[in-house]
Structures are given as C-alpha cells and as structure tokens.
Amino acid sequence: MDNKLYYEDIDEVIKNAKEQGVSKFLIPGASFDDLPQAIKLSEKYNEVYFAVGIHPYDIEQYDEKVLEKYISHPKCIAVGECGLDYFRLPEDEEDKKKNIKKQKEVFISQIIFAKKVKKPLIIHIREASQDAKKILEDYDAKEVGGVLHCYNADENLLCLSKHNFYFGIGGVVTFKNAKKLLLVLDKIPKDRLLIETDAPYLTPHPFRGKRNEPLYTKYIVEKISKILNLSSNEIEDITNKNAYKLFKQFSTKN
C-alpha cells in the first residue's frame, strides 16, 4: 500500500474517530522518515501526540541524536516503537547473528534513553519474547514502564505487568484465528489493558483487509467486553484510565 494512501485523508480520519468518541491519538515512532508528518499532525491537533523511536526493521537508521532532538517537543510523550523482531531475519547464519546483535544494541540504547528522559516505552516483540523480556528486566525498564504493542499472547510476558508494563490489544482479538490471544486475555490484569490500532494494519473484523483507522477501536472494545463479560462502557473506562496513567502527558495542556 502506498504511504500516500495512509495520509491523504488524515483530517477526515481524525474527524471520524473523534465523532466515535476517540479523544487522544498517539503516533508511535518507527522510522525517522515519518517524524515530520507526525510532528505536523501533533501541532495541528490538540488531541494528537507522537513518540520517537526506531523499529527493529529500521535499526540502521538509529541515531540517538535524532531522539534527543525531538524528545523535548511538548507533544512527544514516549520512546518507541522499539524492541526485537526475529520474524524476518537474514538466512545466512553470520548475517543473522549480526542482525540480532544489532537489534539488541539498539533496543537497549532506547531503553536507557527512555530512562534518561523519563518517558514510557512502546515495545515491539515478534518471535523474540525471551530475549526481549530479559533485556527489559536486566535494564530495569520498569523505571519508566510502557506498553507491549500488539501483545503477542505469549504467557511468559505476563509477568511484565508487575514491571510497570501494559498490554496493547488491537484488531487481532477480533480475528477467527486469534485463539491464543482469546485464551490469555482474561489473564491480563485489567489495570494493564490498553486498546490500540496499529493503523493502517490489523483492521478488526468485519473490516479486515481494509485500511485500519482509530474509529474501528470500538469493535475491539466490543470483542473484549464479550470475552471478559463486562460492558463496553466498562472496558472503555478501564482502558482510558490505564492510558492516562501510562501516558501522563495526555492530561497536560500543550
């Protein structure tokens, strides 16, 4: 999908989401190439915030000086999306080892940076749960906490709820093949649940295959409410309070 398609109607996307009750938007950092657009949106809309960080797929871009440049912006409220992703490693064994080593180094650097600036982390973990968990524990990431973005339903990561981490639940929970997530959902402490989109990806049913948008979070809420036997209003209340607790700058006027 062309990146232009993501953003050409962004004003309409935000308007539609607000009409459905979405009151805050957080644009995670993944590549430094996206930062100018995120900053522009955050300065245009009071409700929009952004994070700065490097996704595991873009580690060659990593430069802490860029993080330092943007972290002091009043709408920059988190560090990430950072973490480990072993899903698309090089086939060559030596290249694979080098890539994993580099991913770990960049991940650790962003944890240390987040602790220095006292901002929460947005964590990406894919097929790397054991290594990611060890790094988060070894480098005392609980000092700032954060969210496990698109939580991968690995029960071994549930202990991170005691380390000041939240669990981001997105459109996957509505998929027919999301059995693992459905089984583990009620094991997540309710005061650690968050709702997210991963837009433009992981669009919830019944819109799967189309571009994701924040307004579709209501379908995630509905699915979670059925699984946990709570009303949609209760899930909204719980996850909103959790979001404000983690991202404290949501509560400040900019």
N, C-alpha and C positions, 0 to 999 in steps of 0.2 A: 504493500500500500504506500502510495506517495505521501511524504510528510506534509505536503501542502494540503492534502485532504484532511489531515488531522486538525488543522488550524484555520482554514479559510473561513469557517463559520463559527469561530470560537465565541464570539459575542452572543450568538444565538444559543450555543451550548450552555454557556453560563446562565443566560436568562432562563432557559427551560429548566435547568437544575434548581435555580432559586425559586421558581414557581412551584416546584415539587418539595420545597422545604429544605433544600441543601443550603446551609448558611456559611460554610467555610470550605475553601479549596486549598489543598496543598500539592504543589507540583514537585515531585521528587527530582533530584538531580541524577543524571545517568551519564550524560556526555556533556563536556563543556560547550559543545556546539549549540546545545539547546538553551543555555543560560540567558542569552539576550532576550529571547522570546518570553521566558519565564519571568524575568525581571520586568519586562514591559507590561505584562499582564498584571503582575502584583502591584505595579504603580498606578495602573488604570482602575483596578477594582479593590475596594477596601477588603473584600472577602477573600482575596487570593493571596496566598503565601507561597514561598518556594524553599527548596533545600538545595544544598550544593554538595556534590559528591561524584564519584566515578563508579560506574557499574563494572563488574568483573570482565565484561566483554570489551571494555574501553580502557583497560589499565595502562596501555601505552601512552595515553593522554595525560596520565596523572601528574599533577604538579601542585604541591601544597601552596605555592604562592598564589595560585588561582583561587583556592579555597579561602586563603587569608584576605584576598581582595574583596570577596563578596560576602563573607560571613557576617560582616558588621552592618550590612544592609538591614534596615529595620523590618523588612518582610522576609528575611532569611531566618528560618526558625528550626532547622535541623541539618544534620550531616548525613549524606547518602543520596541515593541508594548505593550502598557499598556491601561487600560480602564476598562469598565464594560461589562459583558456578562450575561444576565439573561435567556438565551435560555435553558441551562441545569442545572437548579437549583435543589437541593435536594427536594424530595417530602414532607418530614417531615417539618412542619412549623418552628419548632425551628432551625433545621439544615439550612433551607432556610434563615432565618433571620441572622444566624451566618455567612453564606457564603456571603451574600450581604454586611454585615458589614465589613467583612474581605476584600472583593473586593474593597470597597470604601477606606479603610485604605491604602491598597497597592497602589491604583491609586493615591491617594492624596500624598503619600510619593514620588512617582516617579515624580509627577508634581513639588513638592518642590525641589527634587533633580535636575531636569532639569533646574529649575530657578537658582539654585546654580551654576551649571556648564555652564549655558548659552548655552544649546543645545535645538533644537526643539524637539517636541514630535511626536511620531507616535501613534495615538489613535485608539483603537478598541472599537466600540459601537455596541452591538447587543441586541435589545429589552430592552434597558436601556437609551434611549435618554434623557428623562427628568432629571434623576439623573446625567448622565454624563455631560450634559450641565450646570447644576447648579454647579457641582464641578469645571468645567473649568472656570466658571465665578467667583465663590466665591474665588478660589485660584489664581486668576489673571494669568491664564496660557498664556494670550496674551503677556506677557513679552517675552516669547520665541516662542510662536506660534507652528505650527505643521501641521500635515495632519490628516484628518479623513479618516483613512484607510478603503477601501471598503465602501465608503459612502453609508449609508442605505436608502437614498432617503427621509428621514424624513425632511419635510419642516421647522419644528421647529428648526432644527440645522443650517439652512441657515444663521441665524444672526451671527454665529460664524465667518463668512467671515470678519466681522468688528472687530473681536478679533484676527486677525493675523493667522487665520486657513485656510487651503487649503482643497480641496475635492478630494480624490483619486478615480478615476474611472477605474474599471477593466473590466474583461471579462463579467460580469453580464449585462453590457449595450448591449451586442450582443444577449442576450437570448430572446426568444419569450415571456417569462412570466415576462419580466422586465418593465412592463408598467409604474409602479410608477416612476422608475428612468428616463425613457424616458420623462415623463411629467415634471419632476422637473429639468432636465438637463439644459435647457436654462435659468433657474432662478439663476444658479450659476454664479457669476461674472467671466468673462473669465480670469481675472488675479488671479483667485483662483483655476483653474483647474489643476489637475495632472493626469498622466497616470500611472497605476501600474499593477502588475500581480497577486499577492497573490499566486505565484507558490509554490507548484505544483498544486494548486486548481484553480477553477473558470476559466477553459480554455475557451477562446472565441469560438463562432461558427465560422467556421464549424468544429472545433476540440474538441468540448465539449465531455467530457468523457475520453479524453486522458490527459496525464500529461501536465501541463501548462509550458511554457517557455517564457523568455523575448522576443524572436523573434516574438511571437504572438501579441505583443503590436500594431503592425501595423493594425491589424483587429479592435482593439479598436479605434484607431485613425480614421480609415475609417468610422466606425459607428458614432462616434461623429461628424465627418465632415458633414455627411449627415443630422444629426439632427439639427445642428447649421447652416447649409447652408454655410459652409466655406470649403476651400480646405484642403486636408490632410496636405499639407505643412504649411498652416496657423495654424492648430491645433498643429502640431509638434513644430512649432516656439513658439507658446504661452505656451505650457506645458513645453518645455525645459527651457524657460526663467523663468517660475514660479519655476521649480525645483532648478535651480541655485540660485534663490533669497531666497528660503527657506533653502536649504542645502548649505550654503555658502562655506563649505569646499570642495565642488565639484570643485571649482575654484582654489584651492590651490594645489601646487605640494607637494607630500609626498615622 
